[in-house]
Amino acid sequence: MTDAAVAEVLQLEERRFAAMVAKDTATLAELFAEEMSYTHSNAAVDTKASFLAAIEQRRFDYRTVTCSDRSSVVVGDTARLTGRAEIDVVAGGREVHLNARFTVVYARRDGRWQFLCWQSTSIPA
C-alpha cells in the first residue's frame, strides 16, 4: 500500500469515527458502500440501512472511538486495516466500554474508497 493510500484510508477512518460520535448519518451514508456489513463485538450484524437507522434513532450513541496498534495492506482496489479499538457507546440504554480487536475493509470504486465491512472481537479483561 502506498503511503498516500494508507494516509487516505486512515483519514477516512477518522472521519467515520467522528461522524459516528457526531451522529452524522449523511457523512456515514457517503462513506458506506451499499453492501456494507458491520459485525459488532457481540456478533450482531448491521447493514448500511440498519446501522444508519440505529445511529439516527440513538440505539447506538457512540461517545468516543480510539484506535491503536493499526496495520494495513492493499491488494488491488481493496484495503484491509486491523488494530485495536476502545469504544465508549450507549447501546440499548446501557453504557458500554469496548476493548476490541478489529478488521475493517475498504474498496476503491470509481476512484474513491468506500467502507465495506467492520468486524470486531472483544478482548477479555
PEDAGI-V169985 format. One record per residue. N is the residue number from 0. RES is the residue in three letters. NEAR is the number of other ideal C-beta (glycine too) atoms within 10 Angstrom. D_CENTER is the distance of its C-alpha to the mean C-alpha in whole Angstrom. Layout:
BEGIN
n: (N	N)
res: (RES	RES)
near: (NEAR	NEAR)
d_center: (D_CENTER	D_CENTER)
END
This chain:
BEGIN
n: (0	1	2	3	4	5	6	7	8	9	10	11	12	13	14	15	16	17	18	19	20	21	22	23	24	25	26	27	28	29	30	31	32	33	34	35	36	37	38	39	40	41	42	43	44	45	46	47	48	49	50	51	52	53	54	55	56	57	58	59	60	61	62	63	64	65	66	67	68	69	70	71	72	73	74	75	76	77	78	79	80	81	82	83	84	85	86	87	88	89	90	91	92	93	94	95	96	97	98	99	100	101	102	103	104	105	106	107	108	109	110	111	112	113	114	115	116	117	118	119	120	121	122	123	124)
res: (MET	THR	ASP	ALA	ALA	VAL	ALA	GLU	VAL	LEU	GLN	LEU	GLU	GLU	ARG	ARG	PHE	ALA	ALA	MET	VAL	ALA	LYS	ASP	THR	ALA	THR	LEU	ALA	GLU	LEU	PHE	ALA	GLU	GLU	MET	SER	TYR	THR	HIS	SER	ASN	ALA	ALA	VAL	ASP	THR	LYS	ALA	SER	PHE	LEU	ALA	ALA	ILE	GLU	GLN	ARG	ARG	PHE	ASP	TYR	ARG	THR	VAL	THR	CYS	SER	ASP	ARG	SER	SER	VAL	VAL	VAL	GLY	ASP	THR	ALA	ARG	LEU	THR	GLY	ARG	ALA	GLU	ILE	ASP	VAL	VAL	ALA	GLY	GLY	ARG	GLU	VAL	HIS	LEU	ASN	ALA	ARG	PHE	THR	VAL	VAL	TYR	ALA	ARG	ARG	ASP	GLY	ARG	TRP	GLN	PHE	LEU	CYS	TRP	GLN	SER	THR	SER	ILE	PRO	ALA)
near: (15	8	7	8	15	17	11	17	20	15	11	18	23	11	16	21	17	13	19	22	16	12	14	16	17	9	15	21	15	14	20	22	16	10	11	22	17	20	16	19	18	10	9	11	12	18	14	18	12	14	23	17	14	18	20	12	9	10	14	21	17	18	13	12	18	10	17	8	9	15	9	17	11	16	8	7	11	13	24	17	21	14	16	15	21	14	24	15	19	14	17	9	8	7	10	14	10	18	13	16	15	19	14	24	17	26	17	16	11	5	6	12	20	18	22	19	18	20	18	20	12	12	13	5	4)
d_center: (20	21	21	20	17	16	16	15	11	11	12	10	7	9	10	6	7	10	10	9	11	14	13	14	13	15	13	10	12	13	10	9	12	14	14	10	10	7	10	10	12	15	15	14	13	12	12	11	14	14	11	12	15	14	13	16	18	17	16	13	14	12	14	13	10	11	11	14	15	13	15	14	17	17	19	21	18	15	13	12	10	11	12	12	10	12	11	14	13	16	16	19	21	20	19	17	16	14	14	12	12	9	9	7	9	10	13	16	18	21	20	17	13	11	8	9	7	6	8	9	13	15	17	21	22)
END
